[in-house]
């Protein structure tokens, strides 16, 4: 993941907004362990092989997101929109 993308994510998450807009973001293999992504718009985001373990995804929009082989262990998936998301081989334990 490029430094530009990392900086954008950092900026979105620390902006004080009620949610981060990461729609269409390419976050493949990103380390988002324990990240607070509650209410984030991650629709159509590429999150394949991303580490989302222990992340707070409460009420996030993951509509059509690619979560192939993503690590979602202990992630808070309360009220998450996973419509049309691809969770093939994702670790949900």
C-alpha positions as CSV (number, residue, x, y, z in Angstrom):
1,X,0.0,0.0,0.0
2,X,1.4,3.3,-1.0
3,X,2.3,6.1,1.5
4,X,-0.3,8.3,-0.2
5,X,-3.1,5.8,0.6
6,X,-1.9,5.3,4.1
7,X,-1.9,9.1,4.7
8,X,-5.3,9.4,3.2
9,X,-6.7,6.7,5.5
10,X,-5.0,8.3,8.5
11,X,-6.4,11.7,7.6
12,X,-10.0,10.3,7.0
13,X,-9.9,8.4,10.3
14,X,-8.6,11.3,12.3
15,X,-10.7,14.0,10.7
16,X,-13.4,13.9,13.4
17,X,-16.1,13.0,10.8
18,X,-18.7,10.5,11.8
19,X,-17.3,8.1,9.2
20,X,-14.4,7.6,6.8
21,X,-15.1,7.6,3.0
22,X,-12.9,4.8,1.7
23,X,-15.2,3.8,-1.2
24,X,-13.3,2.0,-3.9
25,X,-10.1,2.1,-1.9
26,X,-7.4,-0.4,-2.7
27,X,-6.4,-1.8,0.7
28,X,-5.2,-5.2,-0.4
29,X,-2.9,-6.8,2.3
30,X,-3.3,-3.7,4.5
31,X,-2.7,-4.0,8.2
32,X,-5.9,-2.6,9.7
33,X,-5.7,-4.6,12.9
34,X,-7.7,-2.9,15.7
35,X,-8.7,0.0,13.4
36,X,-11.8,1.9,14.2
37,X,-13.7,1.8,11.0
38,X,-17.2,2.2,12.5
39,X,-19.6,3.8,10.1
40,X,-16.9,3.8,7.4
41,X,-18.0,3.7,3.7
42,X,-15.9,0.8,2.3
43,X,-18.3,-0.1,-0.5
44,X,-16.5,-1.7,-3.4
45,X,-13.2,-1.5,-1.5
46,X,-10.5,-4.1,-2.3
47,X,-9.6,-5.6,1.1
48,X,-8.3,-9.0,-0.1
49,X,-5.8,-10.5,2.3
50,X,-6.2,-7.4,4.6
51,X,-5.7,-7.9,8.4
52,X,-8.9,-6.6,9.9
53,X,-8.6,-8.6,13.1
54,X,-10.1,-6.9,16.1
55,X,-11.2,-4.0,13.9
56,X,-14.4,-2.1,14.8
57,X,-16.5,-2.3,11.7
58,X,-19.8,-1.6,13.4
59,X,-22.3,-0.2,10.9
60,X,-19.7,0.0,8.2
61,X,-20.8,-0.2,4.6
62,X,-19.0,-3.1,2.9
63,X,-21.4,-3.5,0.1
64,X,-19.6,-5.2,-2.9
65,X,-16.3,-5.2,-1.0
66,X,-13.7,-7.8,-1.9
67,X,-12.7,-9.5,1.3
68,X,-11.1,-12.6,-0.2
69,X,-8.8,-14.2,2.4
70,X,-9.2,-11.3,4.7
71,X,-8.6,-11.8,8.4
72,X,-11.7,-10.8,10.3
73,X,-11.1,-12.7,13.5
74,X,-12.6,-10.9,16.5
75,X,-13.8,-8.0,14.3
76,X,-17.0,-6.3,15.3
77,X,-19.3,-6.9,12.4
78,X,-22.5,-5.6,14.1
79,X,-25.0,-4.1,11.7
80,X,-22.4,-4.2,8.8
81,X,-23.8,-4.1,5.2
82,X,-22.1,-7.1,3.5
83,X,-24.5,-7.2,0.6
84,X,-22.7,-8.6,-2.5
85,X,-19.4,-8.7,-0.6
86,X,-17.0,-11.5,-1.6
87,X,-15.9,-13.3,1.6
88,X,-14.3,-16.3,-0.1
89,X,-11.7,-17.9,2.2
90,X,-12.0,-15.1,4.7
91,X,-11.2,-16.0,8.3
92,X,-14.2,-15.2,10.5
93,X,-13.2,-17.2,13.6
